[in-house]
Amino acid sequence: MGHPTSRFCAVSELEQLTKLCRGLGASEAQAGAMARQMLKRAEQLAVERKISREDAMAHLLQILRHGRAGEVPPGFQPPAAPPPGSK
């Protein structure tokens, strides 16, 4: 991790994300696992896309929000169907 305060911040984020997941109905064990996975994926996305960790986490939280609402997040939309009669 980057600087000495990273561990402290990560614990705080872990607690916040775990609480969020619990609020969405996950058990304590599930919420902890979900939170750890989100933190790990945010790190991966930040590196892959060359974006900040915060932007990566915001992206993941948007996906979570859309999924919770039963919506398909933008960027996950299927391609438009071809007009009838065309192949």
C-alpha positions in Angstrom: 0.0 0.0 0.0 1.0 3.6 -0.6 1.8 5.5 2.6 1.8 4.6 6.3 -1.8 5.8 6.9 -3.1 3.4 4.2 -3.7 0.6 6.8 -5.7 2.9 9.1 -7.7 4.2 6.2 -8.4 0.7 4.8 -9.7 -0.4 8.2 -12.1 2.6 8.3 -13.2 1.9 4.8 -13.6 -1.8 5.6 -15.8 -0.9 8.5 -17.9 1.5 6.5 -18.4 -0.8 3.6 -19.2 -3.7 5.9 -21.9 -1.5 7.5 -23.2 -0.6 4.1 -23.5 -4.2 3.0 -25.2 -5.1 6.3 -27.7 -2.4 5.6 -28.4 -4.0 2.3 -29.3 -7.2 4.0 -26.1 -9.2 4.0 -25.2 -11.3 7.1 -22.2 -10.1 9.1 -19.9 -12.7 7.4 -21.3 -11.9 3.9 -21.0 -8.2 4.5 -17.3 -8.5 5.6 -16.5 -10.6 2.5 -18.3 -8.2 0.2 -16.5 -5.2 1.7 -13.1 -6.9 1.4 -13.8 -7.8 -2.2 -14.9 -4.3 -3.1 -11.7 -2.8 -1.6 -9.6 -5.4 -3.5 -11.5 -4.7 -6.8 -11.2 -0.9 -6.3 -7.4 -1.3 -6.1 -7.4 -3.5 -9.2 -9.6 -1.1 -11.2 -7.4 1.9 -10.1 -4.3 0.2 -11.5 -6.0 -1.2 -14.7 -7.7 2.1 -15.6 -5.1 4.4 -14.3 -7.7 6.2 -12.1 -7.7 7.1 -8.4 -8.8 4.5 -5.9 -11.6 6.8 -4.9 -12.9 7.0 -8.5 -12.7 3.2 -8.7 -14.6 2.8 -5.5 -17.2 5.4 -6.6 -17.7 3.3 -9.8 -18.2 0.1 -7.8 -20.6 1.8 -5.5 -22.6 3.0 -8.5 -22.8 -0.5 -9.8 -23.9 -1.7 -6.4 -26.6 1.0 -6.2 -27.9 0.1 -9.7 -27.9 -3.6 -8.9 -29.7 -3.1 -5.6 -32.4 -1.1 -7.5 -32.7 -3.9 -10.1 -31.3 -1.7 -12.8 -28.6 -2.4 -15.4 -25.8 0.0 -14.8 -24.8 2.2 -17.8 -21.9 0.5 -19.5 -23.4 -2.9 -18.9 -26.3 -2.2 -21.3 -26.6 -4.8 -24.1 -26.1 -3.6 -27.7 -29.3 -2.3 -29.4 -31.3 -5.0 -31.2 -31.1 -4.7 -35.0 -34.3 -3.3 -36.7 -36.9 -6.0 -37.6 -36.2 -7.6 -41.0 -32.4 -6.8 -41.0 -29.8 -9.5 -40.5 
